[in-house]
Amino acid sequence: GRLLRKLGLVLPFLAACWHGALFEGLRPRPRSKAWADLVHAFRLHPPARVVAFRMVTHPAALALLAHWPQASADIDVDDVESNTRISVGGALLRLGRWRAALRETLIGAQYKAVERWASARYRTVWLASPGDCRAFVTRLAANVACRPNRLAIASRAPPGAGSPRDLLFVGTLNYPPNEEAARFLLRHVLPRLQGPAWRLTIAGRHAPPALRQQIDAWAGPFARVELADGPPDLAPFYARAGIVLVPLKAGGGTKFKTLEAFAHGKPVIATTQGVRGLDAVAGRDYLSAETPAQFAAAIARLAADPALAGKLARAGHAMWQSRFQAGAEHA
């Protein structure tokens, strides 16, 4: 099995015709006690439906369907995994980790082959982003459908509340796109800010040692940086923040960090990648920025214009309430 997976990594198209070649695929072991216990548990009431979540569970779903062929099946891939992995490979390359970048890119190529050419008897492939649904071509299922991700949150402050000079970035920090974004803020954006003191809070788990060192070594005349290491509750950080920054250059799917900022009623400055999957409109729901100069200018603009900050905060909050609030009824 290991040899086949390594061969599949070198020759990605093999995964389209043999799921055993998937480098990261989850595979049940038919002779294991766990498999025997599973079969025994369903002996009287065979499963009516199998739902696979993400492409990594595709081999396991096929094994289940082979044992219970009467079950219907769907796969919820959430985002286009191949594009996401290739994009993450780009982030790793920009971070100087070429071996990891090559691995991610090859895994992405494997998923691309499976998504496009592998045949399966799923009824529906589900994705979260309408844009992904429109562009997705597959033989895995007869139907491709969209079901947006939703977020439940108890917002504790009115939209737009918080200090305008308090900046916030949230993310799991050992995920390469988030690490790249945090480094971008520290290296390129903060040095451009002028005037009274700014505070940037970077909140998230698993900060790599190099990023911790960069935060600890930060010294600037107009800004200070704090690392909130794995806080159990992000609400206090959102409450005090006046602006949420999402300078992502890589990734895929729906950007939950942006959706979370909208839910907390905070104005957002983001790249195009930072609002991916939300169909947000620049200038109405958030401010768009791509370069360090654009981010610095947008931050200064929002800090100096409370009316604009409040307008963006209310628009983003309304978008979350109308389209992405968990538990709400949607057409």
Secondary structure as UniProt FT lines:
FT   HELIX           2..10
FT   TURN            12..13
FT   HELIX           14..17
FT   HELIX           19..21
FT   TURN            23..24
FT   TURN            30..31
FT   HELIX           33..41
FT   STRAND          49..53
FT   HELIX           55..57
FT   HELIX           58..67
FT   TURN            69..70
FT   STRAND          72..78
FT   HELIX           81..94
FT   TURN            95..96
FT   HELIX           98..117
FT   STRAND          122..127
FT   HELIX           130..135
FT   STRAND          141..146
FT   TURN            159..160
FT   STRAND          163..170
FT   TURN            173..174
FT   HELIX           176..184
FT   HELIX           185..189
FT   HELIX           190..192
FT   STRAND          198..204
FT   HELIX           209..216
FT   STRAND          223..229
FT   HELIX           235..240
FT   STRAND          241..246
FT   HELIX           256..263
FT   TURN            264..265
FT   STRAND          268..270
FT   HELIX           273..275
FT   TURN            276..279
FT   TURN            283..285
FT   STRAND          286..288
FT   HELIX           292..304
FT   HELIX           306..319
FT   HELIX           320..324
FT   TURN            326..327
//
